[in-house]
């Protein structure tokens, strides 16, 4: 059953697929930025959880994988909140960089209990400045919004239960479930942003964004 800790990372295909579709349709570089964040997060999480699978278990660089998994997971959660609430791309990069640095500092100082406060402060700040976007999501995408919030709440419950367990079957079950629900909620947030863009800024009325090829 420990393989579920690895297999459930496939839930990341939902947000990554949504971001790829958004990039294909709207050519926004923020989508590529987010895809890269998800890929790094999944990679480091897989390297960390490989330790829990007996056939793959190794002590080589274990502390490094623990640090990188915690750092990228926290950073991705905060960046996804910014992206989903449609924070302007310039501020997205600035705030994401700042919060990621703070997340790294918290992990290096081994005071991980402050990560929760960091996420809450960043989330509340984003809601305060982008409450109009949140209101539009609630009004126009009630089902998707409710589904996403339900996934967020479930993921929090699963994470809290798993974090109170030493590595055992309950830890495997709830931490694997956390992977599924946290990635699903991220996909829901990314999808709401895309649908909101299509509603408020249709492509036919939107100037062409710079493409990757233009930067080379």
C-alpha positions as CSV (number, residue, x, y, z in Angstrom):
1,X,0.0,0.0,0.0
2,X,3.0,2.3,0.5
3,X,3.0,2.7,-3.3
4,X,-0.1,4.8,-3.0
5,X,2.1,7.6,-1.7
6,X,3.7,7.7,-5.1
7,X,0.8,6.8,-7.3
8,X,-1.5,9.5,-5.9
9,X,0.9,12.1,-7.3
10,X,-0.8,11.4,-10.6
11,X,-3.6,13.7,-9.4
12,X,-1.3,16.6,-10.3
13,X,-2.2,15.8,-13.9
14,X,-5.5,17.7,-13.3
15,X,-4.0,21.1,-12.6
16,X,-1.1,20.6,-15.0
17,X,-3.5,19.7,-17.8
18,X,-5.7,22.7,-17.0
19,X,-2.7,25.0,-17.1
20,X,-1.5,23.5,-20.4
21,X,-5.0,24.0,-21.9
22,X,-5.0,27.6,-20.6
23,X,-1.6,28.2,-22.2
24,X,-2.8,26.7,-25.5
25,X,-5.9,28.9,-25.6
26,X,-4.6,32.2,-24.1
27,X,-0.8,32.1,-24.3
28,X,-0.3,33.5,-20.8
29,X,3.2,33.0,-19.4
30,X,1.9,32.6,-15.9
31,X,0.5,29.2,-17.0
32,X,4.0,28.0,-18.0
33,X,5.4,29.4,-14.7
34,X,2.8,27.4,-12.7
35,X,3.4,24.2,-14.7
36,X,7.1,24.4,-13.9
37,X,6.2,24.9,-10.2
38,X,4.0,21.8,-10.2
39,X,6.6,19.7,-12.0
40,X,9.3,20.6,-9.4
41,X,6.9,20.0,-6.5
42,X,5.9,16.5,-7.8
43,X,9.5,15.5,-8.5
44,X,10.8,16.4,-5.0
45,X,7.7,14.9,-3.3
46,X,8.3,11.6,-5.2
47,X,12.0,11.6,-4.2
48,X,10.9,12.1,-0.5
49,X,8.2,9.5,-0.5
50,X,10.4,6.9,-2.3
51,X,11.9,6.5,1.2
52,X,8.6,5.0,2.4
53,X,8.6,2.3,-0.3
54,X,10.8,-0.6,0.9
55,X,12.0,-1.5,-2.6
56,X,13.1,2.1,-3.2
57,X,14.1,3.2,0.3
58,X,17.5,4.8,0.7
59,X,19.1,7.1,3.2
60,X,21.0,8.9,0.4
61,X,20.4,12.7,0.6
62,X,17.2,12.0,2.6
63,X,17.4,15.2,4.6
64,X,17.8,17.1,1.3
65,X,14.6,15.5,-0.1
66,X,12.7,16.3,3.1
67,X,13.7,20.0,2.9
68,X,12.9,20.3,-0.8
69,X,9.6,18.5,-0.5
70,X,8.5,20.8,2.4
71,X,9.7,23.9,0.7
72,X,8.2,23.3,-2.7
73,X,4.9,22.0,-1.3
74,X,4.5,25.2,0.8
75,X,5.6,27.4,-2.1
76,X,3.3,25.8,-4.6
77,X,0.3,26.1,-2.3
78,X,0.9,29.8,-1.8
79,X,1.6,30.4,-5.5
80,X,-1.5,28.5,-6.6
81,X,-3.6,30.8,-4.3
82,X,-2.1,33.8,-6.0
83,X,-2.7,32.4,-9.5
84,X,-6.2,31.2,-8.8
85,X,-7.3,34.6,-7.5
86,X,-5.9,36.1,-10.6
87,X,-3.2,38.3,-9.0
88,X,-1.7,40.5,-11.7
89,X,1.3,38.6,-13.3
90,X,3.9,41.2,-12.2
91,X,2.7,40.9,-8.6
92,X,2.4,37.2,-9.0
93,X,6.1,36.8,-9.6
94,X,7.1,39.3,-6.9
95,X,4.9,38.0,-4.1
96,X,5.6,34.4,-5.1
97,X,9.3,35.0,-4.9
98,X,9.0,36.7,-1.5
99,X,6.7,34.1,0.1
100,X,8.9,31.3,-1.3
101,X,12.0,32.8,0.3
102,X,10.1,33.1,3.6
103,X,9.0,29.5,3.2
104,X,12.6,28.4,2.6
105,X,13.8,30.3,5.7
106,X,11.1,28.7,7.9
107,X,12.2,25.3,6.7
108,X,15.9,26.0,7.2
109,X,15.2,27.2,10.7
110,X,13.1,24.1,11.4
111,X,10.2,26.1,12.7
112,X,7.6,24.5,10.4
113,X,4.7,25.3,12.7
114,X,4.9,28.8,11.3
115,X,4.2,27.6,7.7
116,X,0.5,27.4,8.5
117,X,0.5,31.1,9.6
118,X,2.4,32.1,6.5
119,X,-0.1,30.4,4.2
120,X,-3.1,31.9,6.1
121,X,-1.6,35.4,6.0
122,X,-0.9,35.1,2.3
123,X,-4.3,33.7,1.5
124,X,-6.2,36.3,3.5
125,X,-4.1,39.1,1.9
126,X,-4.9,37.7,-1.6
127,X,-8.6,37.5,-0.8
128,X,-8.6,41.1,0.5
129,X,-7.0,42.5,-2.6
130,X,-8.8,40.2,-5.1
131,X,-12.2,39.9,-3.4
132,X,-14.0,40.9,-6.6
133,X,-12.5,38.0,-8.5
134,X,-13.6,35.7,-5.7
135,X,-17.1,37.1,-5.8
136,X,-17.3,36.5,-9.5
137,X,-16.2,32.9,-9.1
138,X,-18.9,32.4,-6.4
139,X,-21.6,34.0,-8.5
140,X,-20.7,32.4,-11.9
141,X,-19.2,29.0,-11.0
142,X,-21.1,27.9,-7.9
143,X,-20.7,24.2,-8.5
144,X,-17.0,24.4,-9.3
145,X,-16.4,26.8,-6.4
146,X,-18.2,24.5,-3.9
147,X,-16.3,21.5,-5.2
148,X,-12.9,23.3,-4.9
149,X,-13.7,24.5,-1.3
150,X,-14.8,21.0,-0.3
151,X,-11.5,19.6,-1.7
152,X,-9.5,22.2,0.2
153,X,-11.3,21.4,3.5
154,X,-10.9,17.7,3.0
155,X,-7.2,18.0,2.2
156,X,-6.7,20.0,5.4
157,X,-8.4,17.3,7.4
158,X,-6.4,14.5,5.8
159,X,-3.1,16.4,6.3
160,X,-3.8,17.1,10.0
161,X,-4.7,13.4,10.7
162,X,-1.6,12.2,8.7
163,X,0.8,14.6,10.5
164,X,-0.3,13.2,13.8
165,X,0.7,9.7,12.8
166,X,4.1,8.0,12.7
167,X,4.7,6.2,9.5
168,X,1.9,3.5,9.5
169,X,-1.1,2.4,7.5
170,X,-3.2,5.3,8.7
171,X,-0.4,7.7,7.6
172,X,-0.3,6.1,4.2
173,X,-4.0,6.3,3.7
174,X,-4.5,9.9,4.8
175,X,-1.3,11.3,3.3
176,X,-2.2,9.7,0.0
177,X,-5.7,11.2,0.2
178,X,-4.1,14.6,0.9
179,X,-2.2,14.3,-2.4
180,X,-5.4,13.7,-4.2
181,X,-7.4,16.4,-2.6
182,X,-4.8,19.1,-2.6
183,X,-3.9,18.6,-6.3
184,X,-7.7,18.4,-7.1
185,X,-8.3,21.7,-5.3
186,X,-5.4,23.3,-7.1
187,X,-6.9,22.1,-10.4
188,X,-10.2,23.5,-9.4
189,X,-8.6,26.9,-8.7
190,X,-6.7,26.9,-12.0
191,X,-9.9,26.0,-13.9
192,X,-11.9,28.7,-12.2
193,X,-9.3,31.3,-13.2
194,X,-9.4,30.1,-16.8
195,X,-13.2,30.2,-16.9
196,X,-13.2,33.6,-15.3
197,X,-10.8,34.9,-18.0
198,X,-12.9,33.5,-20.7
199,X,-15.9,35.2,-19.2
200,X,-14.4,38.6,-18.5
201,X,-11.6,38.8,-21.1
202,X,-12.7,36.8,-24.2
203,X,-9.8,36.0,-26.5
204,X,-11.2,37.9,-29.5
205,X,-11.1,41.1,-27.4
206,X,-7.7,40.4,-25.9
207,X,-4.4,41.6,-27.3
208,X,-1.9,38.9,-28.2
209,X,0.5,38.1,-25.3
210,X,4.2,37.6,-25.9
211,X,5.0,34.0,-26.7
212,X,7.9,31.9,-25.6
213,X,9.4,32.0,-29.1
214,X,9.4,35.7,-29.0
215,X,11.8,35.6,-26.0
216,X,14.4,33.4,-27.7
